[in-house]
Amino acid sequence: MPQQPAPTAASAASSLPVSEDDVDKIAIASLTLDTQLIPLRKARRVPVEPFPFLHLPSELRVKVYEYYFASIDPVLDLGPDNYKRIHKRLGLMRTCKQVHAEASHLFYSSRTFRIFPTHPGRYFKSKKPLLARLHASQRRLVTSLELRLGPGWNAPPKGWVVNDALGLQDCIALRTLRVFVECDPSDAAIKGWVRSDGFYETFCCTLLANVLDGLPAVDAVEFDAWKSVKKSGNMMRGLLDVVSRANLVLRWGPERGWTEADEPAGTAVVFAVDDIPIQGYSSNMLVVA
């Protein structure tokens, strides 16, 4: 009869009962037959070295600022889209002191700011124009302001007034004031719609005189207008007289094409009066709701 092999230590150990604690001590890798598991380790994050922007020549940095602000209109006014189009872009200036100084100088010196708002609605009637909302240090960088005359010619807003809060005294870098005239109330096409003869012309002349008095370094005024405005009209004659009395240099903008020569007689005036929204007034008649 064949003899049975003697039991070994390994076979004897395998025949012993296995407890739950023994199973927990087994490595997870030894339970896999064909693949060796590698313990999961989070990859180390290698810090990205920042681009040395401030090491660039100043000329290149200015070009970068120009490209960055290129989507912002050259003429800025108080309006509903300012936060979306402008405010978010100005976050660049919070990078550091040097970027703040360079970007601020380029932005505020390369844009024209309207002194009084022209956007219809609550912005048009605001008592705090865009210029008044700027900090004094920002106004000191402004080199171009525009006074737009024509909006509200039948009822000028109460916020169109020159005072210390407007901040004209801070615009020490401004040399030329731009004045754009949209209409002349003395024209026959709209003469019947104004409150009284000469009312708006007097208002505009007084407003221009007050603006010029508030600017500490202005030495020239640039006039421009729509095609319907004539240099020989009551509006322009009054404004030109204000500039003459202030002893300032007179210049002409590109839109109207005026020159130092006298305006040709019989110039055709085209004025689409039907397209002008008039609130509260009918022709020679006050509309009462």
Residue pairs with C-beta under 8 A, 6 or more apart in sequence:
28 37
29 36
29 37
53 61
53 64
53 99
54 61
54 96
54 98
54 99
56 64
58 102
61 102
62 102
62 106
65 102
65 103
65 106
65 107
66 106
66 110
68 89
68 92
68 103
69 89
69 103
69 106
69 107
69 110
71 85
71 89
72 85
72 86
72 89
72 107
72 111
73 85
73 111
74 110
74 111
74 112
75 111
75 112
75 113
75 114
75 146
76 82
76 86
76 111
76 112
76 113
76 114
76 130
77 114
77 117
77 118
77 119
77 130
78 114
78 117
78 119
78 123
78 126
78 129
78 130
78 133
79 117
79 119
79 123
80 119
80 123
82 130
90 107
92 99
92 103
93 99
93 100
93 103
93 104
94 100
104 138
104 141
105 141
108 134
108 138
108 141
108 142
108 143
109 141
109 142
109 143
109 173
110 143
111 142
111 144
112 144
112 145
112 146
112 178
113 130
113 131
113 134
113 142
113 144
113 145
113 146
114 129
114 130
114 131
114 145
114 146
114 147
114 148
115 129
115 131
115 145
115 146
115 147
115 166
115 168
115 211
116 129
116 147
116 148
116 157
116 159
116 160
117 123
117 124
117 126
117 129
117 130
117 159
118 124
118 148
118 151
120 277
124 151
124 152
124 157
125 157
125 158
125 159
126 159
127 158
127 159
128 159
128 165
129 159
129 166
131 139
131 142
131 145
131 166
131 167
131 168
132 165
132 166
132 167
134 142
134 167
136 167
136 170
139 167
139 170
139 171
140 170
140 171
140 172
140 173
141 173
142 171
142 173
142 174
143 173
143 174
143 175
144 174
144 176
144 178
145 171
145 174
145 177
145 178
145 215
146 177
146 178
146 179
146 180
147 177
147 178
147 179
147 180
147 207
147 208
147 211
148 179
148 180
148 182
149 179
149 180
149 181
149 182
149 204
149 207
149 208
149 235
149 239
150 180
150 181
150 182
150 183
151 182
152 160
153 182
153 183
153 185
153 190
153 194
153 200
154 193
154 194
154 195
154 200
154 278
154 279
154 280
154 281
155 195
155 279
155 280
155 281
156 200
156 203
160 207
162 168
162 207
162 210
162 211
162 213
162 214
166 214
168 211
168 214
168 215
169 214
169 216
171 215
171 216
171 217
172 216
172 217
173 217
174 215
174 217
174 218
175 217
175 218
175 219
175 220
176 218
176 219
176 220
176 221
176 222
176 251
177 211
177 212
177 215
177 218
177 220
177 221
177 222
178 221
178 222
178 224
178 253
179 208
179 221
179 222
179 223
179 224
179 239
180 223
180 224
180 225
180 253
180 255
181 223
181 224
181 225
181 226
181 229
181 235
181 236
181 239
182 225
182 226
182 229
183 190
183 226
183 228
183 229
183 235
183 271
183 276
184 228
184 229
184 230
184 233
184 234
184 235
184 236
185 191
185 193
185 194
185 199
185 200
185 201
185 234
185 235
186 197
186 198
186 201
186 233
186 234
186 235
187 228
187 230
187 233
187 269
187 271
189 228
189 269
189 271
189 273
190 271
190 273
190 276
191 197
192 283
192 284
193 273
193 278
193 281
193 283
193 284
194 200
195 281
198 234
200 235
201 234
201 235
201 238
202 238
204 235
204 238
204 239
205 238
205 239
205 241
205 242
208 239
208 242
208 243
209 242
209 246
212 218
212 221
212 242
212 243
212 246
212 248
218 248
219 248
219 249
220 248
220 249
220 250
220 251
221 243
221 248
221 249
221 250
221 251
222 251
222 252
222 253
223 236
223 239
223 240
223 250
223 251
223 252
223 253
223 256
223 258
224 252
224 253
224 254
224 255
224 256
224 258
225 236
225 253
225 255
225 256
225 258
226 255
226 256
227 256
227 269
227 270
228 269
228 270
228 271
229 235
229 236
229 256
230 236
230 263
230 267
230 269
231 237
231 240
231 258
231 262
231 263
232 263
240 250
243 250
244 250
252 258
252 259
252 260
280 286
280 287
281 287
